[in-house]
Amino acid sequence: MGIDVEILRWLGVFLMSGLKLFAAPFLSIHMGFSYSQTLVFTAVGGVAGVWFFYHLSHIFIAIYHRYYTHRLRPYLMSLSFFKTRLSLHTKKRIFSKRSRVIAKVRSKYGLLGIVVLTPVFLSIPLGTFLAITYYSKHRHLLAYLAASVVCWTIILTTIGQLLEIQR
């Protein structure tokens, strides 16, 4: 195999672990990487994904608060066409199955629940965004999310390696 193909394989595992950590160790083992390589690629990719989406979420939330809540919404509420439509949406909330699960996790388990469930059951972008939305003032949020990714990487890589050995 050429060096270019090997770099693309590393990059694929790195990007997959930054987006959906649950599948990355199994993909890496299936591609033929060793246990230690899988640990390193998925842990570094997952932590890089958390770091990236942590900062990106801060930017999106700041833009939302700056432009929508302070400038755009008051302007739209002053127009009669939007006034009735915007006021209708603020009174009735529609919950989906996913939003109910997120609300239940947040109310029952709090920050710990979101941090633990982010890498595996939620995706890293969604979980990081939820953590920032609800717990942005928490001092060590980024460190907790990164530690959760590393712990889940060790667990999932070990499970994947054991399943591969039994084949």
Backbone torsions as a table, in degrees:
resi	resn	phi	psi	omega
1	MET	NA	140.4	179.5
2	GLY	-77.5	164.1	-178.6
3	ILE	-66.2	-31.8	179.5
4	ASP	-66.3	-40.2	179.2
5	VAL	-67.3	-39.0	178.9
6	GLU	-64.4	-41.9	178.1
7	ILE	-65.0	-39.4	177.1
8	LEU	-64.3	-37.5	176.7
9	ARG	-64.7	-44.6	177.7
10	TRP	-60.6	-45.3	-179.2
11	LEU	-63.6	-38.7	177.8
12	GLY	-61.9	-44.4	178.2
13	VAL	-67.3	-41.1	179.2
14	PHE	-59.6	-48.6	-179.1
15	LEU	-68.7	-38.5	178.3
16	MET	-63.8	-40.1	179.9
17	SER	-71.5	-25.1	176.0
18	GLY	-75.5	-20.6	-179.3
19	LEU	-104.0	-50.9	-178.4
20	LYS	-138.8	95.6	-173.0
21	LEU	-65.3	-30.0	-175.2
22	PHE	-57.9	-38.2	-175.6
23	ALA	-88.6	-20.3	-171.8
24	ALA	-63.3	-46.7	179.8
25	PRO	-62.8	-38.3	179.7
26	PHE	-68.2	-38.2	175.6
27	LEU	-63.9	-43.1	-179.2
28	SER	-64.1	-44.1	179.1
29	ILE	-66.4	-39.2	177.7
30	HIS	-63.6	-32.4	178.2
31	MET	-75.2	-9.6	176.5
32	GLY	100.3	10.5	177.2
33	PHE	-74.7	151.2	179.4
34	SER	-75.2	173.3	179.9
35	TYR	-60.5	-46.7	-178.1
36	SER	-68.7	-38.9	176.6
37	GLN	-63.4	-42.0	178.4
38	THR	-62.2	-43.3	177.7
39	LEU	-58.9	-47.9	-176.4
40	VAL	-66.9	-49.6	-175.9
41	PHE	-63.7	-44.5	-176.9
42	THR	-74.1	-36.7	179.3
43	ALA	-67.5	-46.3	-179.6
44	VAL	-66.6	-41.5	177.9
45	GLY	-65.2	-41.0	178.6
46	GLY	-65.7	-44.1	178.8
47	VAL	-66.7	-38.3	176.5
48	ALA	-64.8	-38.2	176.5
49	GLY	-64.4	-42.7	177.3
50	VAL	-62.1	-45.8	180.0
51	TRP	-61.4	-45.9	-179.0
52	PHE	-62.5	-50.4	-177.0
53	PHE	-73.4	-23.7	174.0
54	TYR	-62.4	-50.2	-179.3
55	HIS	-72.8	-36.7	177.9
56	LEU	-65.0	-38.6	177.9
57	SER	-64.5	-40.6	176.2
58	HIS	-59.5	-41.4	180.0
59	ILE	-65.3	-46.8	-179.9
60	PHE	-62.2	-42.1	-179.8
61	ILE	-66.4	-39.8	178.3
62	ALA	-64.7	-42.3	178.0
63	ILE	-64.1	-42.8	178.6
64	TYR	-59.4	-49.0	-178.6
65	HIS	-68.0	-35.6	-177.0
66	ARG	-71.9	-45.5	-172.5
67	TYR	-97.8	-39.3	-175.6
68	TYR	-81.3	-53.2	-172.8
69	THR	-72.9	-32.3	-175.2
70	HIS	-97.6	-27.0	-175.4
71	ARG	-117.2	-53.9	-171.3
72	LEU	-74.0	-47.0	-177.6
73	ARG	-62.8	-47.0	177.0
74	PRO	-60.4	-36.2	177.5
75	TYR	-65.6	-45.8	-179.7
76	LEU	-66.3	-34.6	178.7
77	MET	-68.0	-23.9	178.8
78	SER	-76.3	-21.3	177.6
79	LEU	-85.1	133.5	-174.5
80	SER	-65.1	-33.0	-179.9
81	PHE	-62.2	-44.7	-177.5
82	PHE	-84.4	-22.2	-175.2
83	LYS	-58.9	-46.4	-179.2
84	THR	-71.7	-36.6	-178.1
85	ARG	-71.8	-40.5	179.5
86	LEU	-72.2	-35.2	-180.0
87	SER	-71.2	-29.2	176.6
88	LEU	-66.2	-37.0	-176.0
89	HIS	-76.4	-21.4	-179.4
90	THR	-83.2	-18.7	-177.2
91	LYS	-84.6	-39.4	-173.7
92	LYS	-115.2	124.9	177.9
93	ARG	-104.6	138.1	178.5
94	ILE	-107.2	124.3	-178.9
95	PHE	-105.3	133.9	173.7
96	SER	-97.0	175.0	178.8
97	LYS	-61.4	-42.1	-178.4
98	ARG	-66.0	-42.5	-179.0
99	SER	-68.2	-31.7	175.4
100	ARG	-65.9	-42.0	178.6
101	VAL	-63.5	-43.1	179.5
102	ILE	-63.1	-43.2	178.6
103	ALA	-64.8	-37.6	179.2
104	LYS	-67.7	-43.2	178.2
105	VAL	-62.6	-43.2	-179.2
106	ARG	-64.5	-44.3	-177.2
107	SER	-74.4	-33.1	-175.5
108	LYS	-86.9	-41.5	-173.5
109	TYR	-112.5	-17.4	176.6
110	GLY	68.4	-145.7	-177.8
111	LEU	-61.4	-42.1	-178.9
112	LEU	-60.2	-41.1	179.1
113	GLY	-63.9	-43.8	179.2
114	ILE	-66.6	-41.6	-179.0
115	VAL	-64.7	-42.6	-177.6
116	VAL	-72.7	-38.2	-176.1
117	LEU	-84.3	-15.5	-175.8
118	THR	-57.7	-53.6	-173.9
119	PRO	-66.8	-29.9	-171.3
120	VAL	-103.6	-55.6	-172.6
121	PHE	-88.0	-40.5	170.5
122	LEU	-91.7	169.6	172.9
123	SER	-90.7	162.6	-179.2
124	ILE	-61.5	-43.5	177.8
125	PRO	-62.1	-45.0	-178.4
126	LEU	-68.2	-45.9	-179.4
127	GLY	-63.9	-39.6	178.0
128	THR	-66.2	-41.7	177.5
129	PHE	-62.3	-43.2	178.5
130	LEU	-64.3	-41.8	179.1
131	ALA	-62.1	-41.2	179.1
132	ILE	-68.9	-40.2	-178.7
133	THR	-62.2	-43.8	-174.8
134	TYR	-93.6	-29.6	-172.8
135	TYR	-130.6	40.7	-175.8
136	SER	-67.0	-24.6	-179.1
137	LYS	-81.4	-8.3	-179.0
138	HIS	-69.3	132.0	-169.9
139	ARG	-68.8	-39.8	-173.5
140	HIS	-109.4	29.0	-175.8
141	LEU	-59.6	-46.1	-179.8
142	LEU	-62.3	-40.5	179.2
143	ALA	-66.1	-39.7	178.0
144	TYR	-64.4	-43.1	178.9
145	LEU	-64.4	-40.8	178.8
146	ALA	-66.6	-41.1	178.5
147	ALA	-64.1	-37.7	177.2
148	SER	-64.0	-40.1	177.8
149	VAL	-63.1	-44.4	-179.0
150	VAL	-64.8	-43.5	179.1
151	CYS	-62.3	-46.2	179.0
152	TRP	-66.6	-31.7	176.8
153	THR	-63.2	-44.8	178.9
154	ILE	-62.5	-44.9	-179.0
155	ILE	-63.5	-50.2	-176.4
156	LEU	-68.6	-36.8	178.5
157	THR	-67.4	-39.7	177.5
158	THR	-64.6	-43.9	177.0
159	ILE	-61.6	-45.3	179.1
160	GLY	-62.4	-39.7	179.0
161	GLN	-67.8	-40.7	177.9
162	LEU	-65.2	-38.9	176.6
163	LEU	-67.1	-35.6	179.1
164	GLU	-69.3	-38.2	179.8
165	ILE	-67.0	-35.7	-178.7
166	GLN	-73.6	-13.1	178.8
167	ARG	-72.4	NA	NA
